[in-house]
Amino acid sequence: MRKGYITVFLTLSLTLILSLVFTVIEGARISAIRMKFECVADIGMNSVLAEYHRELLEQYDLLFVDMSYGGSHASVGNTEAHLKNYMQKNLQGGESAGYAGVRDFLAMEAGDVKIGQYSIASDSGGSVLKRQISDYMSDYPLGALLEKLDSGAEAVQKHGFETRDIEGEWMAYENEIKEIGIPKQQTEEGKYEEVPMDNPADAAASTRNSGVLNLVLDDPSQVSAVRVSLNDYISNRSLIEGSGLCKEAVSVSGGVSELAFQAYLFEKCGYYGHETEKSLLKYQMEYILAGKDTDWQNLEKIAKRLLRWREVSNFSYIMTDNARIGEAELVAAALAVVLLCPELFKPVKYTLLYAWVYLESLQDVKTLLSGGRVPVFKTAQDWKTNLSGLLNVRGSLKADTGGNGLNYEDYLRIMLFLENKDKRTFRAMDIMEMDIRQTPGNGRFRLDACFDTYQAELSVSSRFGYSYEITRLYGFY
């Protein structure tokens, strides 16, 4: 026979030991639930970002997630469903994963998933988009570009390239000629008839309504005939709105640089003579500047603007060129003598000068569209046309790929620099939508359905009676 007091003592000790063990096990379960929740939240939110739009990255080097996922309905609810699905798959234990006889020590389930904040590409006037672009262009030498653009824009503004109405000044002298009138002269039959003036400026003036492209291009039929419906694109429709530019993203990657955005557009977009292969509108930079629905109209508008700029510059020069003024005075004096009307000398002289400037400016536009260069301000050596060319404007224009000064791209850069910021931004986003929609599966793509940062409020529960919530901010920065 043995006494049993040791067994009683052991039983009492085991009770305390098992209580400690179970407490440690439960504590381990709680810690494991929290740790797994953290991991699953990170995996799930990164998995959402891994669904970035492939074509947008390939064509424009931008990282955004499309909330429509290629469908027709864009909603943050789609992304919430994707995020919850990723979380649930990573929370599944061995038993639910198909391993027989294996119990899940944590037994966790994904709870509510709510995305409260998200930065849409078009938010804050496109600042979200431009923040990414500024980050992408961070190594671009913007200092030299800014210096060049500043000098060009200063010349445009200081000398009234955009505001001076050269055509109106020319027509004022034409009207003065009409007011003076041409005296009637007696014919051999004794009748008094008005003698035709035969002012060469009139031949040039008659071409102003012909369209600049029809005058300066050797074969206008080669201009792209693409037409788009602008109501389908972001600058002309109601937008999905997010929470705006993410402060955390700005603090990491930097703010928005308009100059970087402009440089980016010339890297990614085509223009006349430098078209891109996958573009819908062939003259994309011209669209950003002009905003018309056809390539022809956009290029025509830019050509007219270039013509106006060149007329202002060329007129400023010709008024300092005594030799060319003398040529115009000689023709004007001859006409005044023939017509027996000395009062016509001054207005005819100026119509000739304005017409000559117009002819020279058309030559400049032709040179630029041919790939040549034209200085902002000319010297005598830079002048290309003759006064006699007024009698056959189109025939006197010659393609020129040489010269000095600025080329077509340089003039476009100055125009873009002067363009309204909002128009510039949203028309650029139109171009992006046009191009992405041409790719398979993206026929309804829209930039205002794309986000690059988002904040999610996540929750999980366990069958063991625990539940937790967490808030995380993730994005491309």
C-alpha positions in Angstrom: 0.0 0.0 0.0 1.2 3.5 -0.9 0.0 6.9 0.3 -1.6 9.2 -2.3 -0.8 12.7 -1.1 1.8 13.1 -3.9 -0.9 12.4 -6.6 -3.2 15.0 -5.0 -0.3 17.5 -5.1 0.5 16.7 -8.7 -3.2 17.1 -9.7 -3.3 20.5 -8.0 -0.1 21.5 -9.7 -1.2 20.4 -13.1 -4.3 22.5 -12.8 -2.2 25.6 -12.4 0.2 24.5 -15.1 -2.5 23.8 -17.6 -4.2 27.1 -16.9 -0.9 28.8 -17.7 -0.4 26.8 -20.9 -3.9 27.5 -22.1 -3.5 31.2 -21.3 -0.2 31.3 -23.3 -1.9 29.4 -26.2 -4.8 31.9 -26.2 -2.4 34.8 -26.1 -0.5 33.3 -29.0 -3.8 32.9 -30.9 -4.6 36.6 -30.3 -1.1 37.7 -31.4 -1.3 35.4 -34.4 -4.7 36.9 -35.4 -3.3 40.4 -35.2 -0.1 39.5 -37.1 -2.0 37.6 -39.8 -4.4 40.5 -40.1 -1.5 42.9 -40.7 0.0 40.6 -43.3 -3.2 39.9 -45.1 -4.1 43.7 -45.1 -0.7 44.4 -46.7 -1.0 41.6 -49.2 -4.6 42.5 -50.1 -3.9 46.2 -50.7 -0.8 45.5 -52.7 -2.7 43.0 -54.7 -5.2 45.7 -55.6 -2.3 47.9 -56.8 -0.9 45.0 -58.8 -4.0 45.3 -61.0 -2.7 48.6 -62.5 -3.7 49.4 -66.0 -1.2 47.7 -68.3 -1.8 49.8 -71.4 -1.7 53.1 -69.5 1.7 52.0 -68.2 3.0 50.9 -71.5 1.9 53.9 -73.5 2.2 56.7 -70.9 4.4 55.3 -68.1 1.6 55.9 -65.5 0.5 53.6 -62.7 -3.3 53.7 -62.1 -5.9 51.2 -61.1 -9.0 51.2 -63.3 -12.1 50.8 -61.0 -14.2 49.5 -63.9 -11.7 46.6 -64.5 -12.5 46.8 -68.2 -16.2 46.8 -67.7 -18.9 49.5 -68.3 -19.5 50.4 -64.6 -16.8 52.2 -62.7 -17.2 52.2 -58.9 -15.1 52.1 -55.9 -17.3 49.2 -54.8 -15.6 47.1 -57.5 -12.3 47.7 -55.8 -13.7 47.0 -52.4 -15.0 43.6 -53.6 -11.5 42.8 -55.1 -9.8 43.8 -51.9 -12.1 41.7 -49.8 -11.7 38.7 -52.1 -7.9 38.9 -51.8 -8.1 39.2 -48.0 -10.5 36.2 -47.8 -8.3 34.0 -49.9 -5.2 34.8 -47.7 -7.2 34.2 -44.5 -8.3 30.7 -45.5 -6.9 28.0 -43.3 -5.8 24.5 -44.0 -9.3 22.9 -43.8 -10.9 25.4 -46.2 -7.9 25.1 -48.4 -8.6 21.4 -49.0 -6.4 19.7 -46.5 -8.5 17.0 -44.8 -8.3 16.7 -41.0 -6.6 20.1 -40.6 -8.2 22.6 -38.3 -7.6 26.3 -38.5 -6.0 27.6 -35.3 -7.2 31.1 -36.1 -10.5 30.6 -37.9 -10.5 34.2 -39.4 -13.0 35.7 -41.8 -12.8 39.0 -43.7 -15.3 41.5 -42.5 -16.3 44.9 -43.9 -14.0 46.6 -46.4 -14.5 50.3 -47.0 -12.4 52.5 -49.2 -12.9 56.0 -47.8 -10.4 58.0 -49.7 -8.9 57.6 -53.1 -7.1 59.9 -55.5 -8.6 59.9 -59.0 -6.4 60.9 -61.9 -8.6 63.9 -62.8 -9.0 65.2 -59.2 -7.9 68.8 -58.5 -7.8 69.7 -62.1 -5.7 66.7 -63.0 -3.1 67.4 -60.3 -3.1 63.7 -59.3 -2.1 62.7 -62.9 0.4 65.5 -63.0 2.0 64.5 -59.7 2.9 61.1 -61.2 4.1 62.8 -64.4 6.3 65.2 -62.4 7.8 62.2 -60.5 8.4 60.4 -63.8 10.1 63.5 -65.4 12.2 64.3 -62.3 15.5 63.7 -64.2 14.5 65.8 -67.2 16.7 69.0 -67.6 13.9 71.5 -67.0 16.2 74.5 -66.3 17.4 74.9 -69.9 13.8 74.3 -71.2 12.4 77.0 -68.9 15.0 79.6 -70.0 14.2 78.9 -73.7 10.4 79.1 -73.1 10.6 82.2 -71.0 12.5 84.1 -73.7 10.1 82.9 -76.4 6.9 83.6 -74.3 8.3 87.1 -73.4 8.8 88.0 -77.0 5.2 86.8 -77.9 3.7 88.8 -75.1 5.8 91.9 -75.3 5.4 92.4 -79.1 1.7 91.6 -79.2 1.9 88.4 -81.3 -1.4 87.2 -79.8 -3.2 90.5 -79.7 -2.1 92.7 -82.6 -4.6 92.6 -85.5 -2.3 92.9 -88.6 -5.1 91.8 -91.0 -7.3 94.5 -89.5 -4.6 97.2 -90.0 -4.2 96.0 -93.6 -8.0 96.2 -94.3 -8.1 99.7 -92.8 -5.8 100.9 -95.6 -7.9 98.9 -98.1 -10.9 100.8 -96.9 -9.1 104.1 -97.1 -8.4 103.4 -100.8 -12.1 102.7 -101.3 -13.0 106.0 -99.6 -10.6 108.0 -101.7 -11.9 106.3 -104.8 -10.3 106.0 -108.2 -10.8 109.0 -110.5 -12.5 108.2 -113.8 -10.5 108.9 -116.9 -11.6 109.8 -120.3 -11.3 107.1 -123.0 -10.6 107.6 -126.7 -14.4 107.5 -127.3 -14.8 110.4 -124.9 -16.4 108.3 -122.1 -15.2 108.5 -118.5 -14.5 105.1 -117.0 -12.8 103.9 -113.9 -9.3 102.5 -114.6 -8.5 99.3 -112.7 -5.8 99.9 -110.1 -4.0 96.5 -110.5 -2.6 96.7 -107.0 -0.5 93.5 -106.4 -1.7 93.6 -102.8 -5.2 92.8 -103.9 -4.1 89.5 -105.4 -2.6 88.5 -102.1 -5.6 89.7 -100.1 -7.9 87.5 -102.2 -6.1 84.4 -100.9 -6.7 85.1 -97.2 -10.0 83.1 -97.2 -8.4 80.1 -99.0 -7.2 78.5 -95.7 -3.5 78.5 -94.6 -3.0 74.8 -95.2 -4.3 75.0 -98.8 -1.7 77.7 -99.4 1.4 76.3 -97.6 1.1 72.5 -98.2 2.1 71.0 -101.5 -0.5 68.3 -101.2 -3.2 69.2 -98.6 -5.0 65.9 -99.3 -2.2 64.2 -97.3 -3.4 65.8 -94.0 -5.1 63.3 -91.7 -8.8 63.2 -92.0 -9.5 61.7 -88.6 -12.6 63.0 -86.7 -13.6 62.2 -83.1 -16.7 62.8 -81.0 -15.4 65.1 -78.2 -18.5 64.4 -76.1 -17.1 61.0 -75.3 -14.0 62.3 -73.6 -13.1 63.6 -70.2 -13.0 67.3 -71.0 -16.7 67.2 -72.1 -18.4 65.0 -69.6 -19.4 64.8 -65.9 -16.6 63.3 -63.8 -16.2 60.8 -61.1 -14.6 62.6 -58.2 -12.3 61.2 -55.5 -10.7 62.8 -52.5 -8.1 64.8 -54.4 -4.3 64.9 -54.3 -2.8 62.7 -51.6 -0.6 64.7 -49.2 1.4 61.6 -48.3 2.2 61.0 -51.9 3.3 64.7 -52.4 5.5 64.5 -49.3 7.3 61.5 -50.7 7.5 62.1 -54.5 7.2 65.9 -54.6 4.5 68.3 -55.9 3.1 69.1 -59.3 5.4 70.7 -61.9 3.6 72.3 -64.9 6.9 72.6 -66.8 7.5 68.8 -66.3 4.0 68.1 -67.5 4.6 70.1 -70.7 7.9 68.3 -71.4 6.1 65.0 -70.8 3.5 65.8 -73.4 6.1 66.4 -76.1 7.7 63.1 -75.1 4.5 61.1 -75.3 2.3 62.9 -77.9 2.7 63.4 -81.6 2.4 66.5 -83.8 2.5 67.3 -87.5 5.6 65.7 -89.1 6.2 63.7 -85.9 3.1 61.5 -85.5 3.0 58.6 -83.1 2.1 55.1 -84.3 -0.8 54.2 -81.9 -2.5 57.5 -81.8 -6.2 58.1 -82.8 -5.8 61.8 -83.6 -2.5 62.1 -85.5 -1.8 65.7 -84.5 -2.1 65.4 -80.8 -0.2 68.5 -79.7 -2.3 70.5 -82.1 -5.5 69.1 -80.5 -4.2 70.1 -77.0 -3.7 73.6 -78.3 -6.8 74.0 -80.5 -9.4 71.6 -79.1 -11.1 70.8 -82.4 -12.6 67.5 -83.4 -10.6 66.9 -86.6 -6.9 66.7 -87.4 -7.5 69.2 -90.2 -9.1 71.8 -88.1 -6.5 71.5 -85.3 -3.6 71.9 -87.8 -5.4 74.7 -89.6 -5.9 76.6 -86.4 -2.2 76.2 -85.4 -1.1 77.3 -88.9 -3.3 80.4 -88.6 -1.9 81.2 -85.2 1.7 80.8 -86.6 0.8 83.0 -89.5 -0.5 85.8 -87.1 2.7 85.6 -85.0 4.9 85.7 -88.1 3.0 88.7 -89.6 3.5 90.7 -86.4 7.2 89.9 -86.3 7.8 90.4 -90.0 5.9 93.7 -90.1 8.1 94.9 -87.2 11.1 94.1 -89.2 10.1 95.4 -92.6 9.4 98.8 -91.2 13.1 99.0 -90.4 14.2 97.9 -93.9 14.5 101.0 -96.0 15.3 99.0 -99.1 12.1 97.0 -99.0 10.1 100.0 -98.1 11.6 101.8 -101.1 10.4 98.9 -103.3 6.9 99.3 -102.1 7.0 103.1 -102.4 8.2 102.8 -106.0 5.2 100.6 -107.0 2.8 102.8 -105.0 4.1 106.0 -106.7 3.7 104.4 -110.1 0.1 103.4 -109.4 -0.7 106.9 -108.1 0.7 108.5 -111.2 -1.1 106.2 -113.5 -4.4 106.8 -111.7 -3.7 110.6 -111.5 -4.4 110.4 -107.7 -1.5 111.2 -105.4 -3.7 110.7 -102.4 -3.5 107.0 -103.1 0.2 106.8 -102.6 0.3 106.3 -98.8 -2.6 103.7 -98.5 -1.3 101.8 -101.5 2.2 101.8 -100.1 1.0 100.2 -96.8 -1.3 97.7 -98.5 1.8 96.5 -100.4 3.9 96.3 -97.2 1.2 94.4 -95.3 0.7 92.0 -98.3 4.4 91.4 -98.6 4.5 90.7 -94.8 1.6 88.2 -95.4 3.5 86.5 -98.2 6.7 86.3 -96.1 4.7 84.9 -93.2 3.1 82.2 -95.4 6.6 81.3 -96.4 7.6 81.0 -92.8 4.7 78.7 -92.0 5.5 76.5 -95.0 9.2 76.4 -93.8 8.1 75.3 -90.3 5.7 72.6 -91.6 8.5 71.4 -93.9 10.8 70.8 -91.0 12.8 74.0 -91.4 13.6 76.8 -88.9 12.5 80.4 -88.7 13.9 83.0 -86.2 11.5 84.9 -84.0 12.9 88.2 -85.3 14.4 88.4 -88.7 17.3 90.2 -90.3 17.7 91.2 -94.0 19.5 87.9 -94.7 16.5 85.9 -93.3 13.9 87.4 -95.6 12.9 84.9 -98.3 10.2 86.5 -100.6 10.1 89.2 -103.3 7.4 91.8 -103.8 6.7 90.3 -107.3 5.5 87.1 -105.5 2.3 88.9 -104.6 0.9 88.2 -108.0 1.1 84.5 -107.5 1.1 83.8 -103.8 0.9 80.0 -103.7 3.3 79.6 -106.6 6.0 81.7 -105.0 6.1 79.6 -101.8 8.9 77.1 -101.6 9.5 74.3 -99.1 12.6 74.9 -97.0 14.1 72.5 -94.5 17.0 74.7 -93.5 17.3 78.1 -91.9 18.1 79.2 -88.3 16.1 80.0 -85.3 13.2 77.9 -84.0 11.6 74.9 -85.5 7.9 73.9 -85.5 8.2 72.0 -82.2 9.8 75.0 -80.6 6.9 77.2 -81.6 4.4 74.6 -80.3 6.3 74.5 -77.0 5.8 78.3 -76.6 2.1 78.0 -77.5 1.7 75.2 -74.9 3.6 77.3 -72.3 1.1 80.1 -72.9 -2.0 77.9 -73.0 -4.6 77.9 -70.2 -3.6 75.3 -67.6 -6.9 73.6 -67.3 -7.5 73.3 -71.1 -4.0 72.0 -71.5 -4.5 69.3 -68.8 -7.9 68.0 -69.8 -7.2 68.0 -73.5 -4.1 65.9 -72.7 -6.3 63.5 -70.8 -8.6 63.4 -73.8 -5.7 62.2 -75.9 -4.8 59.5 -73.4 -8.4 58.2 -73.4 -8.5 58.2 -77.2 -5.4 56.1 -77.4 -6.1 53.6 -74.6 -9.6 53.0 -76.0 -8.1 51.7 -79.3 -6.5 48.8 -77.4 -8.3 45.4 -76.9 -10.7 45.3 -73.9 -10.4 49.1 -73.2 -13.2 50.5 -75.4 -14.8 52.2 -72.4 -11.7 53.3 -70.6 -12.0 56.6 -68.7 -9.3 58.3 -66.7 -11.7 59.6 -64.0 -12.2 55.9 -63.1 -8.5 55.5 -62.3 -6.9 56.0 -58.9 -3.3 55.8 -57.7 -3.6 56.0 -53.9 -6.3 54.8 -51.6 -7.1 54.4 -47.9 -9.1 51.4 -46.8 -10.7 50.6 -43.5 -10.6 46.8 -43.0 -12.0 44.4 -40.4 -11.7 40.7 -39.6 -13.4 38.4 -37.1 -12.5 35.0 -35.7 -14.8 32.2 -34.7 -13.1 32.2 -31.4 -14.8 35.5 -30.6 -12.2 38.1 -31.6 -12.6 41.0 -34.1 -10.2 43.7 -35.2 -10.1 46.8 -37.4 -7.3 48.5 -39.2 -6.8 51.5 -41.5 -4.1 51.6 -44.2 -3.1 54.0 -46.9 -1.4 52.5 -50.0 -0.5 53.9 -53.4 2.0 54.4 -56.2 4.5 56.8 -54.6 
